[in-house]
Amino acid sequence: MELELRHARIVVTISTTGSISAGAQELGLPQPSLTAQLRRIERAVGGDLFVRSRSGVTPTELGARLVPRLADLVRRADEVMAEAQAAAGGPLQLGNTEWTPPTLRDALQAALPGTPVQTRTLPPQAAVEAVQRGSLTAALVPRVPGPGGPGSGESDTGEPALGRALVVREPVWLAVPRGHRLAGRELLRADELAEVTEDHGLPWVRSSGDHWFHSVERRVLGAAAPARVLHQVNSHQEAMNWVRVTGVAALTTPSGAVPEVTLVPVAGTQRVEMVLLWRGSAVSRETLHTLVDTVRAYYCGYARSRPGYWAWMQRHPDEFRELHRYLPEPVGA
């Protein structure tokens, strides 16, 4: 087997993350697949690159010599591809899930004045596949921590084609109509959800089985799933419209809510990660930093428009570690 750029990325990622399991998560690969690929690489170079242990991996003598060279190869390849694409003058095409506010595209265009920005809204898995094919430059997709889910998988050739950066971790909260008695609750426990809403006469809407949020609802509600479900939706916006117009309850991430409904925090729920995905050679490091920074700043701007959510973020900064630079300093800090 001849070494290829994708092999260099595998070795560098394992070295950077410090373990095969963490490398697999970073690359969006099943751990057995990554282990098998590393073994093939080690056979090709004629020796082990890492010493495995329960605490992670450390480079062997051979690894200590080769890993820095492979890291330099990856860096140079990314720079070449990014410069080539910039010279071609093509637009930056960003995919997003659920809905894409015009102001988000405007913010990205302002941050990248020399690059035309185009946005598309499409389901998470379709966005992942579009980035893998190259029809999208990058995509913002939701990811539920754990194996599988949007953003996982490899290309048809087995190449871990996508880079990723965590933008923010969002909680999953209860949405109720404005003025409802539950709107005054400061906090609910997940095991209270079905009981509390039934006691207060609230039926529910749930996500349809083929929508990415369906698995999140199942994890949050568990055995406490509500009995009265009026409708199954296929987007957060549809769910919020039902809450606003029909007076039902629904689960949502704060970014999926609308001002006409009230969000009630729920303790101990599943968190949803908003992840930026891109092809490893399609975007320069400078552009990536700009994308991540702009989306995080935009997210905080949205949170400020929801006083209850912004106040929660300020009181619980450890839940939003990726956004620390955008949160105000605690009083007395």
GIURBEL-V341096 format. One record per residue. N is the residue number from 0. RES is the residue in three letters. SS is DSSP state (H for helix, E for strand, - for the rest). OMEGA is omega in whole degrees, 0 to 359 (none if undefined). NEAR is the number of other C-alpha atoms within 12 Angstrom. Layout:
BEGIN
n=N res=RES ss=SS omega=OMEGA near=NEAR
n=N res=RES ss=SS omega=OMEGA near=NEAR
END
This chain:
BEGIN
n=0 res=MET ss=- omega=176 near=13
n=1 res=GLU ss=- omega=178 near=14
n=2 res=LEU ss=- omega=178 near=21
n=3 res=GLU ss=- omega=181 near=20
n=4 res=LEU ss=H omega=181 near=26
n=5 res=ARG ss=H omega=177 near=34
n=6 res=HIS ss=H omega=178 near=32
n=7 res=ALA ss=H omega=179 near=35
n=8 res=ARG ss=H omega=180 near=41
n=9 res=ILE ss=H omega=182 near=47
n=10 res=VAL ss=H omega=182 near=47
n=11 res=VAL ss=H omega=180 near=35
n=12 res=THR ss=H omega=177 near=35
n=13 res=ILE ss=H omega=179 near=38
n=14 res=SER ss=H omega=183 near=34
n=15 res=THR ss=H omega=183 near=24
n=16 res=THR ss=H omega=175 near=22
n=17 res=GLY ss=- omega=178 near=25
n=18 res=SER ss=- omega=178 near=30
n=19 res=ILE ss=H omega=180 near=38
n=20 res=SER ss=H omega=179 near=29
n=21 res=ALA ss=H omega=177 near=26
n=22 res=GLY ss=H omega=178 near=32
n=23 res=ALA ss=H omega=178 near=38
n=24 res=GLN ss=H omega=181 near=36
n=25 res=GLU ss=H omega=182 near=38
n=26 res=LEU ss=H omega=182 near=40
n=27 res=GLY ss=- omega=181 near=39
n=28 res=LEU ss=- omega=170 near=36
n=29 res=PRO ss=- omega=183 near=27
n=30 res=GLN ss=H omega=178 near=26
n=31 res=PRO ss=H omega=179 near=16
n=32 res=SER ss=H omega=180 near=24
n=33 res=LEU ss=H omega=178 near=34
n=34 res=THR ss=H omega=180 near=24
n=35 res=ALA ss=H omega=179 near=19
n=36 res=GLN ss=H omega=178 near=31
n=37 res=LEU ss=H omega=179 near=34
n=38 res=ARG ss=H omega=178 near=23
n=39 res=ARG ss=H omega=178 near=23
n=40 res=ILE ss=H omega=181 near=29
n=41 res=GLU ss=H omega=175 near=28
n=42 res=ARG ss=H omega=182 near=16
n=43 res=ALA ss=H omega=182 near=17
n=44 res=VAL ss=H omega=173 near=24
n=45 res=GLY ss=- omega=178 near=16
n=46 res=GLY ss=- omega=179 near=20
n=47 res=ASP ss=- omega=177 near=26
n=48 res=LEU ss=- omega=183 near=33
n=49 res=PHE ss=E omega=168 near=30
n=50 res=VAL ss=E omega=181 near=23
n=51 res=ARG ss=E omega=173 near=20
n=52 res=SER ss=E omega=179 near=13
n=53 res=ARG ss=- omega=181 near=11
n=54 res=SER ss=- omega=179 near=13
n=55 res=GLY ss=E omega=180 near=19
n=56 res=VAL ss=E omega=172 near=26
n=57 res=THR ss=E omega=182 near=25
n=58 res=PRO ss=E omega=169 near=26
n=59 res=THR ss=- omega=177 near=18
n=60 res=GLU ss=H omega=177 near=14
n=61 res=LEU ss=H omega=179 near=19
n=62 res=GLY ss=H omega=180 near=28
n=63 res=ALA ss=H omega=178 near=21
n=64 res=ARG ss=H omega=188 near=17
n=65 res=LEU ss=H omega=186 near=26
n=66 res=VAL ss=H omega=178 near=31
n=67 res=PRO ss=H omega=178 near=22
n=68 res=ARG ss=H omega=178 near=19
n=69 res=LEU ss=H omega=178 near=30
n=70 res=ALA ss=H omega=178 near=27
n=71 res=ASP ss=H omega=177 near=18
n=72 res=LEU ss=H omega=180 near=24
n=73 res=VAL ss=H omega=181 near=26
n=74 res=ARG ss=H omega=182 near=23
n=75 res=ARG ss=H omega=179 near=21
n=76 res=ALA ss=H omega=179 near=25
n=77 res=ASP ss=H omega=179 near=29
n=78 res=GLU ss=H omega=180 near=22
n=79 res=VAL ss=H omega=182 near=20
n=80 res=MET ss=H omega=180 near=21
n=81 res=ALA ss=H omega=179 near=27
n=82 res=GLU ss=H omega=179 near=21
n=83 res=ALA ss=H omega=180 near=17
n=84 res=GLN ss=H omega=178 near=22
n=85 res=ALA ss=H omega=179 near=23
n=86 res=ALA ss=H omega=179 near=13
n=87 res=ALA ss=H omega=175 near=13
n=88 res=GLY ss=- omega=180 near=14
n=89 res=GLY ss=- omega=180 near=21
n=90 res=PRO ss=- omega=169 near=24
n=91 res=LEU ss=E omega=183 near=36
n=92 res=GLN ss=E omega=184 near=31
n=93 res=LEU ss=E omega=175 near=38
n=94 res=GLY ss=E omega=179 near=38
n=95 res=ASN ss=E omega=184 near=36
n=96 res=THR ss=- omega=175 near=35
n=97 res=GLU ss=- omega=177 near=31
n=98 res=TRP ss=- omega=182 near=26
n=99 res=THR ss=- omega=179 near=27
n=100 res=PRO ss=- omega=176 near=21
n=101 res=PRO ss=H omega=181 near=17
n=102 res=THR ss=H omega=176 near=18
n=103 res=LEU ss=H omega=177 near=30
n=104 res=ARG ss=H omega=179 near=29
n=105 res=ASP ss=H omega=180 near=20
n=106 res=ALA ss=H omega=179 near=27
n=107 res=LEU ss=H omega=179 near=34
n=108 res=GLN ss=H omega=178 near=26
n=109 res=ALA ss=H omega=181 near=18
n=110 res=ALA ss=H omega=181 near=25
n=111 res=LEU ss=- omega=189 near=24
n=112 res=PRO ss=- omega=182 near=16
n=113 res=GLY ss=- omega=184 near=16
n=114 res=THR ss=- omega=176 near=22
n=115 res=PRO ss=- omega=181 near=22
n=116 res=VAL ss=E omega=175 near=29
n=117 res=GLN ss=E omega=181 near=27
n=118 res=THR ss=E omega=176 near=31
n=119 res=ARG ss=E omega=175 near=31
n=120 res=THR ss=E omega=181 near=26
n=121 res=LEU ss=- omega=181 near=27
n=122 res=PRO ss=- omega=185 near=28
n=123 res=PRO ss=H omega=183 near=36
n=124 res=GLN ss=H omega=177 near=29
n=125 res=ALA ss=H omega=178 near=25
n=126 res=ALA ss=H omega=178 near=37
n=127 res=VAL ss=H omega=182 near=42
n=128 res=GLU ss=H omega=179 near=31
n=129 res=ALA ss=H omega=176 near=32
n=130 res=VAL ss=H omega=178 near=40
n=131 res=GLN ss=H omega=180 near=33
n=132 res=ARG ss=H omega=183 near=20
n=133 res=GLY ss=- omega=178 near=27
n=134 res=SER ss=- omega=169 near=25
n=135 res=LEU ss=- omega=176 near=34
n=136 res=THR ss=- omega=183 near=41
n=137 res=ALA ss=E omega=180 near=45
n=138 res=ALA ss=E omega=170 near=49
n=139 res=LEU ss=E omega=182 near=46
n=140 res=VAL ss=E omega=174 near=44
n=141 res=PRO ss=E omega=178 near=43
n=142 res=ARG ss=E omega=176 near=37
n=143 res=VAL ss=E omega=182 near=32
n=144 res=PRO ss=- omega=183 near=25
n=145 res=GLY ss=- omega=182 near=24
n=146 res=PRO ss=- omega=176 near=19
n=147 res=GLY ss=- omega=178 near=22
n=148 res=GLY ss=- omega=180 near=28
n=149 res=PRO ss=- omega=179 near=38
n=150 res=GLY ss=- omega=179 near=48
n=151 res=SER ss=- omega=174 near=35
n=152 res=GLY ss=- omega=182 near=30
n=153 res=GLU ss=- omega=180 near=31
n=154 res=SER ss=- omega=182 near=23
n=155 res=ASP ss=- omega=181 near=11
n=156 res=THR ss=- omega=184 near=11
n=157 res=GLY ss=- omega=181 near=21
n=158 res=GLU ss=- omega=174 near=26
n=159 res=PRO ss=- omega=196 near=38
n=160 res=ALA ss=- omega=190 near=36
n=161 res=LEU ss=E omega=166 near=43
n=162 res=GLY ss=E omega=182 near=42
n=163 res=ARG ss=E omega=176 near=37
n=164 res=ALA ss=E omega=178 near=35
n=165 res=LEU ss=E omega=181 near=34
n=166 res=VAL ss=E omega=181 near=34
n=167 res=VAL ss=E omega=171 near=38
n=168 res=ARG ss=E omega=182 near=32
n=169 res=GLU ss=E omega=173 near=37
n=170 res=PRO ss=- omega=174 near=34
n=171 res=VAL ss=E omega=186 near=39
n=172 res=TRP ss=E omega=178 near=42
n=173 res=LEU ss=E omega=174 near=46
n=174 res=ALA ss=E omega=179 near=48
n=175 res=VAL ss=E omega=179 near=44
n=176 res=PRO ss=E omega=175 near=34
n=177 res=ARG ss=- omega=176 near=24
n=178 res=GLY ss=- omega=179 near=17
n=179 res=HIS ss=- omega=184 near=23
n=180 res=ARG ss=H omega=179 near=19
n=181 res=LEU ss=H omega=182 near=31
n=182 res=ALA ss=H omega=180 near=25
n=183 res=GLY ss=H omega=181 near=18
n=184 res=ARG ss=- omega=179 near=25
n=185 res=GLU ss=- omega=183 near=20
n=186 res=LEU ss=- omega=173 near=23
n=187 res=LEU ss=E omega=169 near=26
n=188 res=ARG ss=E omega=181 near=24
n=189 res=ALA ss=H omega=182 near=32
n=190 res=ASP ss=H omega=176 near=22
n=191 res=GLU ss=H omega=194 near=28
n=192 res=LEU ss=H omega=184 near=41
n=193 res=ALA ss=H omega=182 near=31
n=194 res=GLU ss=H omega=183 near=22
n=195 res=VAL ss=H omega=182 near=28
n=196 res=THR ss=H omega=177 near=37
n=197 res=GLU ss=H omega=180 near=21
n=198 res=ASP ss=H omega=181 near=16
n=199 res=HIS ss=- omega=174 near=20
n=200 res=GLY ss=- omega=181 near=20
n=201 res=LEU ss=- omega=167 near=30
n=202 res=PRO ss=- omega=186 near=31
n=203 res=TRP ss=E omega=158 near=36
n=204 res=VAL ss=E omega=180 near=39
n=205 res=ARG ss=E omega=176 near=40
n=206 res=SER ss=E omega=177 near=31
n=207 res=SER ss=- omega=187 near=23
n=208 res=GLY ss=- omega=181 near=16
n=209 res=ASP ss=- omega=177 near=17
n=210 res=HIS ss=- omega=186 near=26
n=211 res=TRP ss=- omega=184 near=33
n=212 res=PHE ss=- omega=182 near=40
n=213 res=HIS ss=H omega=181 near=27
n=214 res=SER ss=H omega=177 near=28
n=215 res=VAL ss=H omega=178 near=34
n=216 res=GLU ss=H omega=181 near=37
n=217 res=ARG ss=H omega=180 near=24
n=218 res=ARG ss=H omega=183 near=24
n=219 res=VAL ss=H omega=186 near=34
n=220 res=LEU ss=H omega=179 near=30
n=221 res=GLY ss=H omega=181 near=19
n=222 res=ALA ss=H omega=182 near=16
n=223 res=ALA ss=H omega=182 near=21
n=224 res=ALA ss=- omega=182 near=27
n=225 res=PRO ss=- omega=182 near=32
n=226 res=ALA ss=- omega=186 near=21
n=227 res=ARG ss=- omega=177 near=22
n=228 res=VAL ss=E omega=184 near=23
n=229 res=LEU ss=E omega=191 near=22
n=230 res=HIS ss=E omega=173 near=22
n=231 res=GLN ss=E omega=186 near=25
n=232 res=VAL ss=E omega=179 near=29
n=233 res=ASN ss=- omega=175 near=25
n=234 res=SER ss=- omega=176 near=33
n=235 res=HIS ss=H omega=182 near=33
n=236 res=GLN ss=H omega=177 near=30
n=237 res=GLU ss=H omega=179 near=27
n=238 res=ALA ss=H omega=181 near=39
n=239 res=MET ss=H omega=177 near=39
n=240 res=ASN ss=H omega=176 near=28
n=241 res=TRP ss=H omega=178 near=34
n=242 res=VAL ss=H omega=184 near=38
n=243 res=ARG ss=H omega=188 near=27
n=244 res=VAL ss=H omega=189 near=16
n=245 res=THR ss=H omega=178 near=22
n=246 res=GLY ss=- omega=179 near=29
n=247 res=VAL ss=- omega=175 near=37
n=248 res=ALA ss=E omega=177 near=45
n=249 res=ALA ss=E omega=170 near=52
n=250 res=LEU ss=E omega=179 near=50
n=251 res=THR ss=E omega=164 near=44
n=252 res=THR ss=E omega=180 near=38
n=253 res=PRO ss=H omega=180 near=42
n=254 res=SER ss=H omega=178 near=39
n=255 res=GLY ss=H omega=183 near=37
n=256 res=ALA ss=- omega=177 near=38
n=257 res=VAL ss=- omega=184 near=28
n=258 res=PRO ss=- omega=185 near=26
n=259 res=GLU ss=- omega=177 near=20
n=260 res=VAL ss=E omega=179 near=36
n=261 res=THR ss=E omega=177 near=37
n=262 res=LEU ss=E omega=177 near=43
n=263 res=VAL ss=E omega=180 near=37
n=264 res=PRO ss=- omega=178 near=34
n=265 res=VAL ss=E omega=183 near=32
n=266 res=ALA ss=E omega=170 near=23
n=267 res=GLY ss=- omega=181 near=20
n=268 res=THR ss=- omega=172 near=31
n=269 res=GLN ss=- omega=174 near=30
n=270 res=ARG ss=- omega=180 near=30
n=271 res=VAL ss=E omega=179 near=36
n=272 res=GLU ss=E omega=171 near=32
n=273 res=MET ss=E omega=188 near=35
n=274 res=VAL ss=E omega=172 near=40
n=275 res=LEU ss=E omega=178 near=42
n=276 res=LEU ss=E omega=176 near=47
n=277 res=TRP ss=E omega=172 near=42
n=278 res=ARG ss=E omega=188 near=38
n=279 res=GLY ss=- omega=184 near=38
n=280 res=SER ss=- omega=188 near=36
n=281 res=ALA ss=- omega=187 near=36
n=282 res=VAL ss=- omega=178 near=41
n=283 res=SER ss=- omega=179 near=29
n=284 res=ARG ss=H omega=180 near=25
n=285 res=GLU ss=H omega=179 near=18
n=286 res=THR ss=H omega=178 near=31
n=287 res=LEU ss=H omega=179 near=34
n=288 res=HIS ss=H omega=179 near=21
n=289 res=THR ss=H omega=179 near=24
n=290 res=LEU ss=H omega=182 near=39
n=291 res=VAL ss=H omega=181 near=32
n=292 res=ASP ss=H omega=182 near=28
n=293 res=THR ss=H omega=180 near=28
n=294 res=VAL ss=H omega=178 near=38
n=295 res=ARG ss=H omega=179 near=34
n=296 res=ALA ss=H omega=178 near=26
n=297 res=TYR ss=H omega=180 near=30
n=298 res=TYR ss=H omega=179 near=34
n=299 res=CYS ss=H omega=175 near=33
n=300 res=GLY ss=H omega=175 near=22
n=301 res=TYR ss=H omega=182 near=24
n=302 res=ALA ss=H omega=178 near=31
n=303 res=ARG ss=H omega=179 near=23
n=304 res=SER ss=- omega=176 near=18
n=305 res=ARG ss=- omega=188 near=24
n=306 res=PRO ss=H omega=180 near=18
n=307 res=GLY ss=H omega=180 near=26
n=308 res=TYR ss=H omega=179 near=33
n=309 res=TRP ss=H omega=178 near=26
n=310 res=ALA ss=H omega=178 near=20
n=311 res=TRP ss=H omega=180 near=28
n=312 res=MET ss=H omega=180 near=33
n=313 res=GLN ss=H omega=181 near=26
n=314 res=ARG ss=H omega=183 near=17
n=315 res=HIS ss=- omega=185 near=18
n=316 res=PRO ss=H omega=181 near=23
n=317 res=ASP ss=H omega=177 near=15
n=318 res=GLU ss=H omega=184 near=22
n=319 res=PHE ss=H omega=186 near=31
n=320 res=ARG ss=H omega=181 near=19
n=321 res=GLU ss=H omega=185 near=27
n=322 res=LEU ss=H omega=186 near=32
n=323 res=HIS ss=H omega=185 near=22
n=324 res=ARG ss=H omega=181 near=15
n=325 res=TYR ss=H omega=181 near=25
n=326 res=LEU ss=- omega=179 near=28
n=327 res=PRO ss=- omega=178 near=19
n=328 res=GLU ss=- omega=176 near=14
n=329 res=PRO ss=- omega=180 near=13
n=330 res=VAL ss=- omega=179 near=8
n=331 res=GLY ss=- omega=181 near=5
n=332 res=ALA ss=- omega=none near=5
END
